[in-house]
């Protein structure tokens, strides 16, 4: 490997087939080598990281490999936002000069102020090379209908560039009204439809109202990201049925980091790219690892990016890491078992029960008489929780009450606690807009 003279980081090979055949010990050595280089890089080039490492009494020479990763300080989105306020516009954790930058994005801002993110030409090339080693979504001349906006969105831009690189076409429909998106799917007959699970189900409702059967429009693959819904069997089943697709891709990535991995045809587990990222599972309330097989906050260290690399970034996502056993596909690489379970700030403690929106989603989307939308309304002051759902058709009082009772009973079987269910008319709850992730938990005092 030759070092990039401008950054000091090596030019890592991404498409070397040998990378996918490394033994666990060889992979550990590779990760250690890259972590050492990364710590030297950020300490030399990023005031933000130099301050944090020096405050923790850690110099680059003190990190010999991934066995030392726990010595490094963690960081959060709040830390990065504060740094960008102090050192605008991109923060003191930016390691390369503007002349090297190629792309600028922001996070979605669903849960607060967006974070600004830049990628160098080197970083973007690494990302596209990484995508190229995944199974292709399309062949030359095939069409992807992208239902989310591309402007300032990393995931949508990566998808666009990667498909075009392989000769495919991307119809960027993100800013068009919902009826026009549905018409585009019906008329273009794309191989792939891409967007968040909630928004794609909303578009299926729009199509149904317009008399369009999306299951007959030639869609081969539903490509989804941004929510844990794809790992919910009832949600994935609805997506495949309503779009008539035979394949569902659940993509994992974070604007703060980069694309990280995705599912495989054999399981709902999310496979991570161990040469790109090192992942830990920490207790949500402190910087300690959870025991193997236990739920914790997924914490990532960027092993390759040169521009805004993050060490031990607490993502806010909760999940369980694999224990080194092989997936059904044969891979022994790191996996998030059963996909992401939910967000730490969406986890609800109710009468001693730990409730995730994804558990509610599995029940709601598994009941034929309920629509796709739902939300959890909690009152912290009164310690109450209500699940709001929609019926598929308008119901009279007795039928509405009966459906609510059935849903409450199904929820009790899933979460071991009876929670009141309020059944609303179709169209009553807010819809995903294709840009922001669906908010499933609402606080009312």
C-alpha positions in Angstrom: 0.0 0.0 0.0 1.2 3.5 -0.8 0.5 6.4 1.5 -1.6 9.3 0.3 0.9 12.1 0.8 -1.9 14.7 1.4 -3.5 12.8 4.2 -1.1 10.2 5.5 -3.7 7.4 5.2 -2.9 4.5 2.8 -4.9 4.0 -0.4 -6.7 0.9 0.8 -7.7 -1.7 -1.8 -11.4 -2.4 -1.7 -12.1 -4.9 -4.5 -9.2 -7.3 -3.7 -11.0 -10.7 -3.5 -8.5 -11.7 -0.8 -10.2 -9.3 1.6 -13.3 -11.5 1.6 -11.3 -14.6 2.4 -9.4 -13.4 5.5 -9.3 -15.6 8.5 -10.5 -14.1 11.8 -6.9 -13.6 12.9 -5.9 -12.0 9.6 -8.9 -9.7 9.7 -8.0 -8.7 13.3 -4.5 -7.8 12.1 -5.9 -5.8 9.2 -8.2 -3.9 11.5 -5.4 -3.2 13.9 -3.2 -1.8 11.2 -5.9 0.5 10.0 -6.9 1.6 13.5 -3.3 2.6 14.2 -3.1 4.6 11.0 -6.5 6.3 11.8 -5.5 7.3 15.3 -2.3 8.9 14.0 -4.3 10.6 11.2 -6.9 12.2 13.4 -4.4 13.2 16.1 -2.2 14.9 13.5 -5.0 16.6 11.5 -8.1 17.1 13.6 -8.1 19.6 16.6 -11.3 18.0 17.9 -9.7 14.6 18.2 -6.4 15.8 19.3 -8.1 17.6 22.3 -10.1 14.5 23.2 -7.2 12.1 22.9 -4.9 14.4 24.9 -7.5 14.9 27.6 -7.8 11.1 27.9 -4.1 10.8 28.2 -3.9 8.7 25.0 -1.3 9.3 22.3 -1.2 7.5 19.0 1.7 5.4 20.2 -0.5 4.0 22.9 -2.9 2.3 20.4 -1.3 -0.9 19.1 -4.5 -2.5 17.7 -8.2 -3.1 18.2 -7.5 -4.7 21.5 -6.9 -1.1 22.7 -10.0 0.4 21.2 -11.7 0.7 24.6 -9.0 3.2 25.6 -10.3 5.7 23.0 -13.0 8.2 24.0 -16.4 7.8 22.6 -18.3 10.5 20.8 -22.0 11.3 20.0 -23.9 13.3 17.5 -24.3 16.0 20.2 -20.5 16.2 20.5 -20.2 16.7 16.7 -22.9 19.3 16.5 -21.3 21.3 19.3 -18.0 21.1 17.5 -19.5 22.3 14.2 -21.0 25.3 16.2 -17.6 26.1 17.6 -15.7 25.6 14.4 -18.1 26.1 11.5 -19.2 24.9 9.1 -17.8 21.3 9.3 -16.1 21.2 12.6 -12.6 20.6 14.0 -12.9 16.8 13.4 -12.5 17.5 9.6 -9.0 16.2 8.6 -8.5 17.2 5.0 -8.4 20.6 3.1 -11.4 21.8 1.1 -9.5 21.3 -2.2 -9.8 17.5 -1.7 -13.6 17.5 -1.1 -16.1 16.2 -3.6 -19.5 15.8 -1.9 -21.3 17.6 0.9 -24.4 16.3 2.7 -26.4 16.6 5.9 -28.1 14.1 8.1 -31.9 14.1 7.8 -32.6 16.1 10.9 -35.4 13.9 12.0 -34.3 14.0 15.6 -32.9 17.6 15.7 -30.5 19.8 13.9 -28.8 18.2 10.9 -25.1 17.4 11.0 -23.0 18.5 8.0 -20.8 15.9 6.3 -18.2 16.2 3.6 -16.4 13.4 1.6 -13.1 13.7 -0.2 -12.6 12.3 -3.6 -10.7 9.5 -2.0 -13.5 8.6 0.4 -16.1 8.7 -2.4 -14.0 6.4 -4.6 -13.7 3.9 -1.7 -17.4 4.0 -1.1 -18.2 3.3 -4.8 -15.6 0.5 -4.9 -17.2 -1.0 -1.8 -20.6 -0.9 -3.5 -19.1 -2.6 -6.6 -18.3 -5.7 -4.5 -21.9 -6.1 -3.5 -24.4 -8.1 -5.7 -25.5 -5.8 -8.5 -29.0 -4.2 -8.2 -29.4 -3.6 -11.9 -27.8 -4.4 -15.2 -27.1 -2.0 -18.0 -30.2 -0.1 -19.1 -32.3 -1.2 -16.2 -34.2 1.4 -14.2 -34.3 2.3 -10.5 -37.1 4.6 -9.3 -35.7 6.5 -6.3 -38.6 7.8 -4.2 -36.5 9.9 -1.8 -34.9 13.3 -2.6 -31.2 13.1 -3.6 -30.3 16.7 -2.6 -27.9 16.6 0.4 -28.7 13.0 1.1 -25.8 10.6 1.2 -27.6 7.3 0.8 -29.6 8.4 -2.2 -26.5 9.9 -3.9 -24.5 6.7 -3.3 -27.3 4.6 -4.8 -27.5 7.0 -7.8 -23.7 7.0 -8.5 -23.4 3.3 -8.0 -26.2 2.3 -10.3 -25.0 4.7 -13.0 -21.5 3.3 -12.7 -22.8 -0.1 -13.7 -24.8 1.2 -16.6 -28.2 1.5 -14.9 -30.6 4.4 -15.0 -32.0 6.2 -12.0 -35.2 8.1 -12.2 -35.0 10.6 -9.3 -38.6 11.1 -8.3 -38.0 12.3 -4.8 -39.3 15.9 -5.2 -42.3 14.9 -7.2 -45.8 14.6 -5.7 -46.8 11.1 -4.6 -49.2 10.4 -7.5 -46.5 11.2 -10.0 -44.1 8.8 -8.3 -46.7 6.1 -8.5 -47.3 6.9 -12.2 -43.6 6.7 -12.9 -43.4 3.2 -11.4 -46.4 2.1 -13.5 -45.1 3.6 -16.7 -41.3 2.9 -16.4 -41.7 -0.6 -15.0 -38.4 -0.4 -13.0 -36.3 -3.3 -11.8 -35.9 -1.6 -8.5 -37.9 0.8 -6.3 -35.9 2.5 -3.5 -36.9 4.4 -0.4 -37.7 4.0 3.3 -40.1 1.1 4.3 -42.8 3.4 5.7 -42.8 5.7 2.7 -42.9 2.8 0.2 -45.9 1.4 2.0 -47.5 4.8 1.9 -46.9 5.0 -1.9 -48.5 1.6 -2.2 -51.6 3.1 -0.6 -51.5 6.0 -3.0 -51.3 3.6 -5.9 -54.3 1.6 -4.6 -56.4 4.7 -4.3 -55.5 5.5 -7.9 -56.4 2.1 -9.1 -52.8 1.1 -9.9 -51.6 -2.4 -9.0 -47.9 -2.0 -8.2 -47.5 -5.7 -8.0 -47.9 -5.9 -11.8 -45.4 -3.2 -12.6 -42.3 -5.4 -13.0 -40.5 -4.5 -9.8 -37.8 -7.2 -9.0 -36.2 -5.7 -5.9 -37.3 -3.4 -3.1 -34.3 -1.5 -1.9 -34.9 0.1 1.5 -33.0 2.0 4.2 -33.4 4.4 7.1 -35.7 2.3 9.4 -35.5 -1.1 11.1 -38.8 -2.1 9.5 -37.3 -4.4 6.9 -36.3 -6.8 9.6 -39.9 -7.0 10.8 -41.2 -10.0 8.9 -44.7 -8.6 8.6 -43.3 -5.4 7.1 -41.0 -7.1 4.6 -43.9 -9.4 3.6 -46.2 -6.4 2.9 -43.5 -4.7 0.9 -42.8 -7.7 -1.3 -46.5 -8.4 -1.8 -47.5 -4.9 -2.6 -44.7 -4.3 -5.1 -44.7 -7.8 -6.5 -41.0 -8.1 -5.8 -39.0 -11.2 -5.1 -36.1 -9.6 -3.4 -35.8 -7.1 -0.5 -32.5 -5.3 0.2 -32.2 -3.8 3.7 -29.2 -1.4 3.5 -27.3 -0.1 6.5 -25.5 3.2 6.5 -25.0 6.5 8.3 -24.3 9.9 6.9 -21.9 10.5 9.8 -19.9 7.4 8.7 -20.6 5.9 5.3 -22.4 2.8 3.9 -21.8 0.0 6.4 -23.4 -3.2 5.1 -26.8 -4.9 4.6 -28.8 -8.1 4.7 -28.2 -11.2 2.7 -30.8 -13.5 1.1 -30.5 -16.0 3.9 -31.3 -14.0 7.0 -32.5 -10.6 8.4 -29.1 -10.1 10.0 -27.2 -7.1 8.8 -23.7 -8.0 7.6 -21.0 -5.3 8.4 -17.9 -4.7 6.3 -15.2 -5.4 8.8 -12.5 -3.9 6.7 -14.4 -0.6 6.7 -15.7 -0.3 10.2 -15.0 -1.7 13.7 -18.2 -2.1 15.7 -18.8 -2.5 19.5 -22.0 -3.0 21.5 -22.0 -0.8 24.6 -24.4 -0.2 27.5 -26.7 2.7 26.5 -25.9 4.5 29.8 -22.1 4.2 30.0 -19.0 3.3 27.9 -18.9 -0.4 28.9 -19.5 -3.4 26.6 -22.5 -5.5 27.0 -22.1 -9.3 27.4 -22.0 -11.3 24.1 -25.5 -11.8 22.8 -27.1 -8.9 24.7 -28.7 -5.8 23.4 -26.6 -2.7 23.4 -25.9 0.6 21.6 -24.0 0.0 18.4 -20.8 2.0 18.4 -18.7 2.4 15.2 -15.1 3.3 14.4 -14.4 4.4 10.9 -11.4 2.4 9.7 -10.8 4.0 6.3 -12.3 7.5 5.7 -9.9 10.4 5.7 -12.1 13.5 5.9 -14.4 13.3 8.9 -13.5 10.0 10.5 -15.1 9.0 13.8 -13.7 7.0 16.6 -16.2 5.0 18.8 -19.2 6.9 17.5 -22.3 6.0 19.6 -25.0 5.7 16.9 -28.1 5.6 19.1 -29.1 2.4 17.4 -29.7 -0.7 19.5 -28.8 -4.2 18.4 -27.1 -7.5 19.2 -23.8 -8.4 17.6 -23.1 -11.9 16.3 -20.8 -14.2 18.4 -18.5 -15.3 15.6 -20.8 -18.2 14.4 -21.4 -18.5 10.7 -24.5 -17.0 8.9 -26.6 -19.3 6.8 -24.7 -17.8 3.8 -21.4 -19.0 5.3 -20.0 -15.7 6.4 -18.4 -15.5 9.8 -18.0 -11.7 9.6 -19.6 -9.3 12.1 -23.4 -9.2 11.9 -26.1 -7.3 13.7 -28.4 -10.2 14.6 -32.0 -9.7 13.3 -31.1 -6.2 12.2 -31.4 -3.0 14.3 -34.0 -3.3 17.1 -34.7 0.4 17.4 -33.3 3.7 18.7 -32.1 4.2 22.3 -34.3 7.3 22.6 -37.3 5.4 21.3 -37.0 2.6 23.9 -40.0 2.8 26.3 -40.1 1.4 29.8 -43.7 0.8 30.6 -44.8 -1.0 33.8 -41.5 -2.9 33.9 -41.7 -3.9 30.2 -39.1 -2.8 27.6 -41.0 -1.8 24.5 -39.6 -1.0 21.0 -41.7 0.4 18.2 -40.5 -2.5 16.0 -42.3 -4.9 18.3 -45.5 -2.9 17.8 -44.9 -2.8 14.1 -44.7 -6.6 13.9 -48.2 -6.8 15.4 -49.8 -4.0 13.4 -48.5 -5.0 10.0 -49.3 -8.6 10.8 -53.1 -7.9 11.2 -54.9 -7.7 7.9 -57.6 -5.3 9.1 -55.0 -2.7 10.2 -53.3 -0.2 7.9 -49.5 0.3 7.8 -49.3 3.4 10.1 -48.9 3.4 13.9 -47.4 5.4 16.7 -46.8 5.2 20.4 -48.1 8.1 22.4 -46.6 8.3 25.9 -47.1 10.7 28.8 -44.1 10.7 31.1 -46.0 12.7 33.8 -48.9 10.3 34.0 -46.9 7.1 33.0 -49.4 6.2 30.4 -48.9 4.7 26.9 -51.4 4.4 24.0 -50.8 2.8 20.7 -52.6 4.5 17.8 -53.3 2.5 14.7 -55.5 2.9 11.6 -58.1 0.5 10.3 -58.0 -0.4 6.6 -61.6 0.7 6.2 -63.9 3.0 8.1 -65.6 1.2 10.9 -68.6 1.8 13.1 -68.2 2.0 16.9 -68.6 -1.7 17.8 -66.3 -2.9 15.0 -63.7 -0.3 15.9 -63.8 -1.4 19.6 -63.5 -5.1 18.6 -60.5 -4.4 16.4 -58.9 -2.4 19.1 -59.4 -5.2 21.6 -57.9 -7.7 19.1 -54.9 -5.5 18.5 -54.4 -5.0 22.3 -54.5 -8.7 22.8 -52.0 -9.4 20.0 -49.7 -6.7 21.5 -49.9 -8.3 24.9 -48.6 -11.5 23.4 -45.7 -9.6 21.8 -44.7 -7.3 24.6 -46.1 -9.1 27.7 -48.1 -6.1 28.7 -51.6 -4.9 27.8 -51.5 -1.5 26.3 -54.6 0.5 25.2 -55.0 0.6 21.4 -56.8 3.5 19.8 -58.2 2.6 16.3 -58.4 5.6 14.0 -59.9 6.1 10.6 -57.7 5.5 7.5 -55.4 8.5 6.8 -55.5 9.9 10.4 -51.9 9.5 11.3 -48.9 11.5 9.8 -47.2 9.9 6.8 -43.5 9.6 6.0 -42.6 12.2 3.4 -39.8 10.4 1.7 -37.2 12.7 3.3 -37.4 12.2 7.1 -37.6 8.9 8.9 -41.0 8.0 10.4 -41.4 9.1 14.0 -43.1 6.4 15.9 -42.9 7.7 19.5 -44.7 10.9 20.5 -44.3 12.5 24.0 -47.1 14.4 25.5 -45.9 15.7 28.8 
